């Protein structure tokens, strides 16, 4: 919700503060905040130390609260708003007087100067100016000092306090109210200890302004009184229209927010890290790769979700620890360790993603753990009919000795398949989680117009169609990707055939992993946020009479840095590709891109390809032919046109 716009909510949505609670200090602004300040006594296992080492706990317990706040943006704090509503539902509701004056719209906040920084400028800012040569365990202290120095520029200023809606509401829709914003006057005072470093004193500014038009002024005053007028500093955003010092403060706040939101990891100071700033530089590069589209949007989203899940699980563990009042029982100890190992697994996964840097597709773990069934014991094959009602018209073309099974659910049909079976799908819209678990040699084909046999992915799942069968075939149907982040079709191993299909991508396109093979004929691939067809080293693909268009549809303001388009090949060892009579057009990158390591020149240097073009001549066709020959790339009668970057390009990584 932008500054200057307002929303109104039902009066019974607002919470109130019971008289017997007004003397208590509120800790509900960020889940886990109170938990961070509580430790356990006499526990039989190191419950507290599963998150922080003893060295960290001493002198850092107060800073844990700040970290937890910093790791949850207002829009993401209320992951389960229904739980907060349930906890508050018995509280009396605050009536809103009819003559209550509406809050004024919020003024615009200072625009972050970090948004316009180049990659090198961000690296220089964090590594050379702010962190310099500090160690990981000193990063908290360094960031605190940096921020406190900037706050000395101005001890009073106006800002918008953006906080979790659950502070003010019993019930709300997170999508419509990502945060509650209040215009406040900020007073900066030197912090007395580490726990107060990220706190600031605020009071309601005039005129009373909020993004919630009918929020009661009395409620805001009471909430601030309950909080002792002390709120997390990084929840406050300076507003425009003040002097230049305020813009410097706004930048400093953004620098610290970004550090804790994306660059800081709680495991850094528990591990030996000889060069902390080098690690920070790697994470800045990763973030920039996500922003400029080098990493496709859905893959970046998976990384962000994993990082957010890690943070949430860590908060859950700390909250669970704080609720154990005495020595933990055996059940509580086991639960603590379970939560701890969940965190350890997520931590390891994040480290792997960071190390591999998600180059184009990221770490690709095997998605299929199901064993191959093989053929039935009696050796017969079955044709599975997928339709609400089976009629004689549907089976008139089948031989009289065909064994049939009818299903109204595609998932159930796939679950009953053995090698050699055929699944026939009639017009309709279907979903099937088992499409991501194809291990047996089967044929899945639609009957009727391919546009009318629609198979959509389940948004909650990572994968859509994944195969490791020796030979699986999909024919005459439409695959529509919704929310999944892996390729619309992933061939992990074996061979897959796509014939006369429509693939409407929302994530990455078709991915053929090392050692796998793919044949696509008479099909259409569109909408991928990356290449339409992605060939990993050592894979094999045959593409005939297909349309591949409007791919590399990245949601980024700087798509110039991404070259992916219709078909992308990764070499070393080179994949084998045969392309005949394909139409590759209107992709934002190149029609065909060939990715090779910078130090490998077994193909040909790009300068050689462009040598003659520099003087106004056409590129040397013989040179390009030599490149294609070295790559096992055979191209005949393809129409490659209107791609934003060009037709064919060799890219070094």
N, C-alpha and C positions, 0 to 999 in steps of 0.2 A: 504494500500500500504506500504510495508515494506521499511525500510531504505535501500538505495543502489539500489533500482529499480527506473526507471524513466518512465514517460509517456510524449508523445507529444500531443499537442492539435492544432486544426486549428488556424491559425493566427487571424481570425476574432472573435475568442472567447475572446481574451483579451480586457479588458476595458482600457480606457485612462482617464486622468485627464484634464479637460478643463482648459485653462489658468485662467479663472475667478474663478476657484474653488481651485486653489492651495494654496491660503491663508487660506482656511477653514480647520478646524480640522475635520478629518474623524471620523465618529461615526458608520460606517456601519459594523464594524467587527462582532458585535453580535447584532441581532435584539433586539430592546428595550433599547439599551444602552443609547441613548440620552434621551429617554423618562424617564429614571430613574432619571435624574438630573433636571427634570422640574416639578414644582408644579402649582396648579391652584389658581386663585385669586377669592375671593368673591363668591364661589360656594354655591348654595342653599342646597346641600347635601354634606356629608363628602366624596367626591369622592376619594380623596387621601387616606383617612383613611380606606376605605374598604379593603385595602391591609395591611396598616401599621397603628398602633395606633399613636396618637400624640407623645407619649413618644419615639416611634421608629424613627419617622421622624426627630426629632430634634437630630442632631449629627450622624444620620445614613443615611442621603440622599446620601452621597458620597459612602457609602459602598454598597448601592443597586446596583450600577453599577457593582461592583466586584462580587456580588452574582449572578447577571444575567449572567455574563460571565462564572462563575464557574459552573452554572447549565446546560450549553450547551456545550457538547463536540464538537470539530470541525466537526465531521461526522454528528452530528445531528442538527447543527445550521441552515442549509439551508433546512428547512422542505418543503418549496415551492419555489424551485429555479426558477421556471417559473415566479414568481412575481418579483423577483429581476431582471430577464432578461428584463421583460416588462418595468420596471422603467428605465432601462439603455439603451433601444434599440435605443434611438435617439442620444446617444452620439457618437461622431466620434470614429472609431475604430483605434487602434494603429497598423500600419503595422510593420511587423517584417522583418528587413533587412535580405537578403539572407546570408550575411556573418556574421550574429550574432553568437557569440560563444555560443555553447551549455553549459548549466549548468552541473556541475559535479554531480554525484550521491551523495545523502546525506550519511554522515557517520552514523553508528549505534548509537542509543541513549542508555543511561544507562538502563540496565535491572532492573525493579522494584523489590526491595527486598521484597516488601509486598506480591508478588505473592507466595512466599514460606513460608509465615507466617502461623502458625496454628491459629485456632480460639482463643485460650487463649492468644496467643502472641498479636493478634490484640486488644483484649479487654484490655490487660495490657498496650499496647502502648497508646491507646486513653484515657482510663479511669484513669490510674495511672500516666502516664508520661506527657501527653499533657494537657488534660482537668482538671485532678485532681478533686477538689471539686467545680469547677466553676458552676455558674448558667447558665441557657439557654440564658439569655439576655447578658451574658458576653462572650459567645462562640466566637463571631466574634473577639473580642479584644484578647482573649487568642490565637486563631489560628494565628492572625497577629503577635503577639509577638513571638510565637514559630517559625514562618517562618523567621522573621527578625533576630532572634538570629542565626539561621542556616546560613543565607546569610552572616553573618559576617565572616564566615570561609574563604571566598574567594570573593573578590570584582569584579573580572573579570574572565569569563569563556566562553566556546563555547557551544552553544545549537542550537537546531532546533526549529524555530518558526513555529508552526502549526496553521494555521488560516483558516477561512471560505473561500472557493473558490470564493464566491461572492465579496470579496475584490478585486480580480484580474480579474475575468471573467464576461463578459456580459452574456454568456450562457455556461452551462457545464452540464455533467451528474454526478449526485451525487454518483451513484454507482461506477463509474470509477475514480472519483476524490473526495475522502472523505475529503481531506484537501489539502492546499498548504503549503509545507514545505520549509523554507529558512534557510540556515546555517547562524547564526548571532553570533556576539560577544556581550556578555552581560556585562553591567556595573551595579553593584548593589550600590545604594546610599541609605542612611538612609531616610525613608519616612518622609515627613514634616507634613502630616495630614492623617486622616483615608481614604480619597478618593484616596491617592496615594500609599496605602499600598500594593496593588496587581498590581502595575505597575513596569515596569523595562525599562531601556534605552538600546536600541540595535542598532547595525550597521551591515551592510553586511560584513561577514567574507570572507577571501580569503582561498582557491579558491572559486569562486562563485558556490554555490551548491544548488540544489533543486530537488524535486521529479518530476518537470515539466521540461523536457529537454530544451524546446524552450521558456521558459519564459524570456522576455526581462529584462536585467539588469537595463535599464533605468526606466522601469515601477516599479520595486521593489524599486529603490531609491526614485522615486517620491511618492510612497505609504507611505514609511517610513517618508519622509519629511512631507507629509500631516498629518501623525500621530504624528508628532514632535518626531519621533524615540522612542515613548513611547508605549509599547504594554502590554497586560495582562501577568503578570508573569506566570500564570498557563498555558499559551499557549506555554511556552518555555520548552523544554526538553533537559537537559544536555546530551552531547555526550560522548561516551566511549573514553578511551585513555588519560584521565586527571587524576590528583592525587586523593587520597582517599577522600579529602574534598569535591570534586565535587560529589562523590557518596553519601555522607551524605546530600548534598543539593538536589540531585535527589530524595532521599528517603523522605526528608521533603516536597518537592513539591508533591510527590505522596500521602503523608499523608493528605495534605490539599485538594488536588483534590478529594480524596475518601470521605473526610468528607463532602464537599459541594455537591458532586454528589449523595451520597447515604444516609449519616447519618443526614445531616442538614435538618430541616424543618422550613419554615418561621413562622409557627404558634407556635413553641415551646416557644418563649419568650413572647407570648401573653397569655399563659396559666400558671396556677400555677403548676410548676413541682418541687416537693420537692427534687427529686434525679435525676438530669439531666444525670449523668454518667450511672445510671441504665437504663435509656431510650436508651442511646447510645449503651449499651451492648446488649439490646434486638434487636436493628437494626443491629448490627454486626452479631448476631446469625441468624437473618433472611437472611442476605446477604450470610452467610456461608451455610445455608440450601439450598439456591438457587444454590450456586456454587457446592456443593458436591452431589447434586441430591436428597436430602431428599424431596425437593419440585420438582415435575416433571417440565421439561423444559417449556412446553407450559403454565402452570399455572404461573410459574415465569415470563414468557414473558408478560402475561397479567398484572401482578403487575407493571413491568417496564413500560409498555405502559401507564398505568394509572398515574404513577408518572410523566412520561414525558409529558403527556397531561396536568396534573396539572400545571407543570412549564410553558408550552407554553401558557396556558390560562392566567396565571398570567402576563406573558410578554405582551400578547395582551391587557390586561386591562390597564397596565401602559402606553403602546404606545397610546392607545385610549385616555387616560387622557391627555397625553402630547400634543395631536393634538387639544385639545379644547383651543382656544386662549383667549376667553372671558368667561363671566359667561355662564355655560352650559344651553342649551335650554332644554325644557321638554323632547324632543326626546333623546337628548344626556344623560340626567340624567337617563332616563329609560334604555338606552343601557348600561350605566355604572352599574346599579343595576343588569341587566340581566347577564352581564359578571361576576359580583361579586358573584351572587348566583350559577353560574356554578362552580366557584372556590370553594365555600363553600361545594357544593355537592361532588366534587372530593376530597376535604380535608377530609370530613367525611368518604368517602369510603376508602381512604388510611389509616385512623386511624383504621377502622374496620379490614382491612387486616393485619395491623401491630399487632393489639391485638390478632387476631386469629392465627397469624404467619403462615398461609397457610399450616397447617399440612396436607400434602399429597394432599388435593384438594382445600383448601382455603375456604373462605366464599361462600357458594353456595346459591345464591338468586334464588327464583322461576323465571324460564325463560319464563313460559307460563302465559300470562294474558288473553288469549282468553277464552270466555265462550264456554261451550259445546253446540252444536246445538241440539243434540238428533235426533230423527227420523223425517222424513218428515211428513207433515200434513196429506197426503193421505196414509201414512203407507207403501208405496212401497220402495223398495231398487233399486239402480241403479248400474250397472257394468260399470266402466269407462275404456275405452280402450286407452292406451297411446302408440301412434305410429304415424309416419308421415302420413301414409295412412292406412286405415282399409280395409281389404279384407275379403271375405267370409271364407277363410281358417282360419283366426284368430278366428272366432266365431263359427266354426262348432260344437265344443263340448259343447256349451252353449245351454240351453233349449230354446224352441221357445218363451216362454213368458218372457224372460229376457229383462229388459229395459236397453238400451245401450246409452252411450254417448262417443263420440270419441274426444280425445284431442291430440295435438302434443306436449303439454307442461305438464310435471308432476306437476308443481306447480299449474297450472290451474285445473287439475283434483282433486288435494287434496283440493283446495279451494271450490270445488263444492260438496264435500263429506258430507254425513250425516251418523249418526250411522247406521250400517248394510250394508253399501256400500262396494263394492270390487273394487280395482284398479288393473288392469292387465297391466303389462309393458312388451313391446317387446324389443328385443335387441337394444342397443344403449347407448349413454352416456347422462345422465341427471343431472340437478341441481334443487333443490326445497327448497326454504326457508321455506315453510310450513311444511317440515318434522320436524322442530324445534317447531311446534305448534300443536302437535297431541293431540286432546281432545276427539274425538269421536271414537267409537268402529268400526274400519274398518279393512279390510285385504288388504295388499299391496303385490302383488306377481308378480314375473317375470315368463315369459314363454320362455323356451329355456335354454341354458346353463347359469348357474349363473355368470360365468366369463364374459359373453357378455352383461349382464344387469348391467351397471355401473352407480351408483349414486355418484357423487362427491360433496363435501361440497364447500361452497363459502368461500374463504380465508378471506374475510373481516368480516365475522360473527364469534361470539364467539361459537355458538352452531351449531350442525349438526342435530342429531335426538334426540328429546326430547318429552317424552310422559307423560301425566297425564290422559290418557283414562282408563276406567275400564278394557278394554280388546282390545288390538291392536296387530296385527300380521304382521310380515314382513317375506316373504318367497322367496327363490330361486333368490337371487340377491346379488350384491356386493356393499358394502359401502366403499368408498375411501375418507379418511379424508385428507383435504388439508388446513393447516393454522389455522383451528379453534382450540380453546384451551380447551374447555370443553371436557368431555368424548365423544367418537365417538357416543355412545348411552347413554342417561341419562333417567332413569325411575324415574320421580319425585313422582308419585303416581300411584295407579292402578296396572295393570298387562300387561306386554309385552311379546310376544313370538317371538323369532328369530329362524327360521327353514331353514336349508340348505342355510346359508348365508356366505359370505366372508366379514370379517371386517378388512380392512387394515388401521390401526391406524397411526396417526402422532402425536396426543396429547395423553391424557390419554385414557384408554380403556372404557369398559362398566361400568357405575356407577349406582348402585341401591340404591336410597336414603332411608332414614328411613321410614318404613311403606309400601314401594313399593315391587313389586314382579316381577321376571323375570324367563322365561324358555328359555333355549338355547339348541337346538338339531341339530346334524349333521352339525355344523358350524365350521368355522376357524377364529381365532382371532390372529392377529400378529402385531408387530411393535409398540406397545403402549410404551409411555415414562412414564411408571408407571406400575401398575398391569393390566393384560389383563381384569380381572373382579374385580371390587371394590365393596364390600358389606358393606354398612353403617349399624350402629347398628339398630336392629329391622327389617331388610329387609329379604326377602325370595328369594332363588334362587334354580332352578333345572338345572343342567348341565348334558347332556347326549350325548355321542358319539361325542364330540368336540375335535378339535385340538387347543391348546393354546401354542404358541411358539414365541420365539424371542421378548419377552416383557421386560419391564424395559430398553428400548433402550435409556438410558439417555445420553445426550451430556455433559459428565463431565469427568474430568481426575481422579476423585476419586469415582468410582461407588461402592467401598467397603463399603461405609456408607449407601447404600440404599439396603433394603432387599426385596422390591417389585418384584414380578415376574409374575407367572401365575394367581393366585387367591389370593386376599387379603381380610381378614375379620376384621372388627372393632367390638369389643364387648362392652357390657354394654349399653343397653341389647344386648345379643348375637343374631346375625342373624341366620337364619335357612338355611342350605345348604345341598343339596343332589347331589352327584356327582357319575355318573355311566359311565363306559367305556370311559372315557376321556383320551386323550393323551396330557400330559403337559410336554413340553421339551424345552431345549435350551433357557431358560430364564435367564437373568443375575442375578436375585435375587433367591429366593426360588420358588419351584413349587407352594406351598401353604403357605402363611404367615398369622398368626393370631395375630392381634395387640390388646393388652390389656393394660389398665392403670397400672403403676408400683405398685400402692398401692393396686390393686385388685388381690387377690390370690385365687379367687373362681375356677379358672381353675386348675392350678398346677404350681408350681415354675419350671422355666426352668432347674434349677439344678437337680430337681428330674427326669426330662426326660433324662438328660445326665448322671445320677448317675452311671448306669451300663456301659455306653459306655466308661467312664473314665478308666476302668480297661481292656478295649479291647473287652468287650462283646457288643452285639447288644443292642439297646435301648429297654427298657421294653415295649413290644407291648401292654400289659394290661394297662400300665399307659397311653399310647397314646390313647388307646380305651376309657379310662375314660375321657380324655380330650375331645375327639370327642363327647362322649355322653353328657357331660355337655354343650357343645356348640350347640347341635342339628345339629351336623355335621355327615352326613352319606356318607361314601365313599365305593364304590364297584367296583372292577375290573378296577381301573384306572391305567394307566401307567404313572408314574411320573419319569422322568429320565433326565440326562445330564443338569440339572439346575445348574448354576455356584455355588450358595451358598449351595444347598442341596434340599431335597424334601419338608419337612414340618418343619416349625419353628414357635415357639411362641415368639413374640417380645413385649417387654414392652416399653411404651412410657413415 
